């Protein structure tokens, strides 16, 4: 969106490889300006985004650009009155860019600055 290569963009997190249950999503309106947290004063900051999805609970990061994820053991479907098991232990991130305004087709991957994902996992503590 920021580089005018798409009319809509988003990042979504899915759980359960079989069911592909959407756990959360942020679109370009949510993501606008979020890289300024890490690149204050940079003229290019608004061309990027930075969002944190965390399972760390109260020990994790906080702030306006953080989404707390349900713990891995969460019975996700129970909140909807269903008893289908959903594997919440693994997440899949999917970034999307739709319709380049100039061509009205999917933007060429070569014209996009592709999303990057940093994954931090807890390490076991040594005795």
N, C-alpha and C positions, 0 to 999 in steps of 0.2 A: 504494500500500500504506500509506504513512505517514498518509494522510488518510482511510483506510478506504473509498476509492472503487474499489478493486480487490482481488482475492484473490491476484493474481500480476502482477508487472510485470517488464519486462526491456528492455535495450538491446542490439541485435545489430548487427554490422558484416558486410556482405556485399560480395563482390567479383564482378566480371563481370556486367554487366547481363543477359546472356542466361542464364547458368547460375545466377546468384544463389547463389554459393558462400558458405556461412557461414564466416567467418574467426574470429570470436570473439563471445562474448556474456557479459553479466553480468546476473544477476537481482536481484530486490529484496533478497535476503539478502546478496549481495555488495556492493550499493550502500548499505546501511544505514550511516549515520554518516559517510559520505565527505565531505559538505559541511562538516563541522567543520574540515577542513583550511583552508578559506577563510573560515569564519564562526565562529571560536572564541568560545565564550561566548554565542553567539546562541541564544535559546530556540527559534527556528524552524529551526535548522540541520538537525535531523533530519527535517524535512518535505521536504528537497531532497536531491539527490545531485550529486556532482562526480567524474567519472572521466576519465582521460587515456588516449587511444589514440594511440600515437606510432610514426612510422616513422623517427625521428631516430637510431636506433641508440644507440651509446655517448654521443653528443653530446646525447641527448634527456633528458627528465625521468625521474626514478627515484622509487621509493617504493611503498608498499603499494597505492596506488590508480592504478597505471599499468599498461597492457598494451602491450607492444612488439608492433607489427605487422610482418609480413614485408615486406621491401623490394618495391617495385613490380615488379622483374624476377624475382621468385621463381617457380619452376616449381611451383605449389601442388600439383598432382595427382601429381607424382613421388613424394611421400612415401607415397602410397597405391598405387603401382605402376601408375598410369594415365598416359597421355601426352596427355590432352585439354588444349589450351591454355586458360588462364584469364587474363583481363585483370585483373591486380592493380593497375593504375595508378589506378583509381578505386574508391572505397569508397562504400557506401550505408549510412546508419545508419537502423535501424528500431526505434522505441520501441513497446512493447506494454503494454496494461493489460487484464487479463482479469477478468471476472465481478465485478461489484459485489456484495459480500456481502448487502446488504439486498434487492436485487431479483433476484439470480442471473442477471443479464443483463450485457451489455457496459455499462460506465459511460458516461453521456452525456459527450460531449466538453466540454460547458459546465461539467461538474462537476470536470474535471481541470485541474491546473496542467500545461500542456503542456511537454514536454521542449524544451530549447534546446541548440543545438549551435554551438560556436565552432570554426571551422576556421582553422588557421594554416598557411600555406604558405611555403616558403623563397623569398626574393627573390634575384634574380641580383645578384652583387656588381659594382659599377661599377669600371672599371679605374683 
